[in-house]
Amino acid sequence: MRKQITWIIIGVITLFVIFYLVGQEQTPDNPTLNESAIMPDEYMRNVDYYEQKDRHAISAFNLERAIQSIWKLESDVDDQSFEKLENAIKGLEDVHKSILRDSVDSERLRSAFEFALNNLAHAELEVAEMYAETNHLDKANIALKYAQLHIKNAMLFHNPYWDQNPENLAIEKQVFLEMDSLLENEAVSPVEYTMALDKMIKEIDKIIK
């Protein structure tokens, strides 16, 4: 009986190890290619929610987590994207200081978040382009999907009643549709894929300059 129990335990442990290893293979270690990529968005949305509830302490905590999650992504991008993300972080840090003083303006908060998300999208597009250039379209698609999520969330931070940057919103909508089209095109070549990404990067550059 004891032997049977021992073998059952060994079997369960073996299955657990197998499932863990398979999961590791399916989830890339690169922060820009796994769930780490979307964490800044989640934390920024939490900040917006708690600010509307005047819960500044938990709002500030979530913004700290958002900044930390962007730091994690910085380890997986090129120097140009790193500098852009650092610039976005400076804006978030200014918002954080204002939250601690209970004096943050809603428009300023949303503008800083939109700017950060567009920079995150830009970074993911650069990552996608790097993989497309080396004919790894599977990884390029993962990065592109995260870039699209960043753009989607950036659009959500536009004020629905008064938009001070209609040009930015128009570009974001256009890039979002271009991403959709590229992701659905299964016959696209690496060269065409790279050219499409380069066009999107230039469009996002107009927003974050």
Long-range contacts (C-beta under 8 A, 24 or more apart in sequence): 28-139, 28-142, 30-76, 31-72, 31-73, 31-75, 31-76, 32-73, 32-76, 32-77, 32-123, 32-124, 32-127, 32-143, 32-146, 33-76, 33-127, 33-139, 33-142, 33-143, 33-146, 36-69, 36-72, 36-73, 37-73, 37-120, 37-124, 37-143, 37-146, 37-149, 38-146, 38-149, 39-65, 39-66, 39-69, 39-72, 40-66, 40-69, 40-70, 40-73, 40-116, 40-117, 40-120, 41-117, 41-120, 41-149, 41-150, 41-153, 43-69, 44-113, 44-116, 44-117, 44-153, 44-157, 45-153, 45-156, 47-99, 47-109, 47-113, 48-109, 48-110, 48-113, 48-157, 51-99, 51-104, 51-106, 51-109, 56-99, 56-100, 56-102, 59-99, 60-96, 60-99, 60-100, 63-92, 63-95, 63-96, 63-99, 64-96, 66-92, 66-116, 67-92, 67-93, 67-96, 70-116, 70-120, 73-120, 73-123, 76-127, 77-123, 77-126, 77-127, 78-126, 78-130, 80-126, 81-122, 81-123, 81-126, 81-127, 84-119, 84-122, 84-123, 84-208, 85-119, 85-120, 85-123, 87-119, 88-115, 88-116, 88-119, 88-120, 89-116, 91-115, 91-116, 92-116, 107-159, 107-164, 110-157, 110-158, 110-159, 111-157, 111-164, 113-154, 113-157, 114-154, 114-157, 114-158, 114-168, 115-208, 117-150, 117-151, 117-153, 117-154, 117-157, 118-150, 118-151, 118-154, 118-168, 118-172, 118-204, 118-207, 118-208, 119-208, 120-147, 120-150, 121-147, 121-148, 121-150, 121-151, 121-154, 121-175, 121-204, 122-147, 122-201, 122-204, 122-205, 122-208, 124-150, 125-197, 125-200, 125-201, 125-204, 126-201, 128-197, 129-194, 129-197, 129-198, 129-201, 132-190, 132-193, 132-194, 132-197, 133-190, 133-194, 135-190, 137-188, 137-190, 137-193, 140-193, 140-197, 141-183, 144-179, 144-182, 144-183, 144-197, 145-183, 147-179, 147-200, 148-176, 148-179, 148-180, 148-183, 151-175, 151-176, 151-179, 152-176, 168-207, 171-203, 171-204, 171-206, 171-207, 172-207, 174-203, 175-200, 175-203, 175-204, 178-203
